[in-house]
Amino acid sequence: MSAAWQTVREADPGFFTVFDELAAVPRRSTALDPKIKELVCVAVNAAATHMFVPGIRAHVRRAIELGATREELLEVLQLTSTLGIHASTVGVPILLDALGEREPAPLDDRREALKAEFEAKRGYWHSFWDGLLELDPDFFEAYARFSSYPWEHGVLEPKVRELIYTAFDASATHMYIPGLRQHIENALAYGATPAEVMEVFELASTLGIHGYVVAGPIVLEELANAEREEQ
C-alpha cells in the first residue's frame, strides 16, 4: 500500500473500509480475467482526461504480476491515445450546425475509399465520422491510420480493445456518450457479455477516490500546519 493510501486509511478508517468494500465488488467478480481488469484500470488511469500517475504505476505493476506483456500494455496505451479525437467528433458537428442547415455533400471517390478502408480496419462506421471525413479528408486519413495501428499490429483480442475504449469513454473525467454507446455495441458484437461490460463500469467507477487520495494528505498536512501556528 502506498504512503498516500496509508495516510487516507489512518485518517478515517471507516471511510477507507466502505470504499474498500465498493472496490472489492468488481475485484471479486469473475466476468473478466484478472489481467484484463488491470488493463482496464491502466486505461482509466492513463487516459489524457485523468492521468493519475500513482494509479498507472500500481495497475501496470499488478498487470505484469498477472502476466501482462510489454505488447499488451503498450497496446492499451495506444488505444487510450485515441481519446484526443473527440475534440473533432464533438467539434465538427457544432461547426456544421453553425454553418447552417444543409445536406451533406456526396462523397467523392477518395472519401468513399477512406470510409471503406476505415470500416474494413475498425469494423464499424458511425455518423460522427461523417463531418470530419467531409471537411478534412487528409486529417481523417491520418487519424484512421493512427487509430488502426493497434488493430493491425496489436495482440489483444477485439473484444478487449472495445472494452478499453468503453472504460475511458465511461470514466467520470470524460463521459463521451456517443463513443461509449458505439464501443459497447462493438464489444457486444465481438462477444462481450453484459457482465463483462458492467464490470468495466464498476472498475471505472472507483476513479472518484483519487481526489481523496491526492487531497487527503494535503488536508492533513495543512491542518497540522495550522495547529503548529496556533501554538
MOJO-V880823 format. One record per helix or strand of 3 or more residues. SS is the DSSP state (alpha for helix, beta for strand). FROM is the first residue (numbers start at 1). TO is the last residue. If there is no record, write none. Layout:
ss = <SS/SS>
from = <FROM/FROM>
to = <TO/TO>
This chain:
ss = <alpha/alpha/alpha/alpha/alpha/alpha/alpha/alpha/alpha/alpha/alpha>
from = <3/13/34/53/70/109/127/137/158/177/194>
to = <11/28/46/65/98/122/135/153/170/189/230>
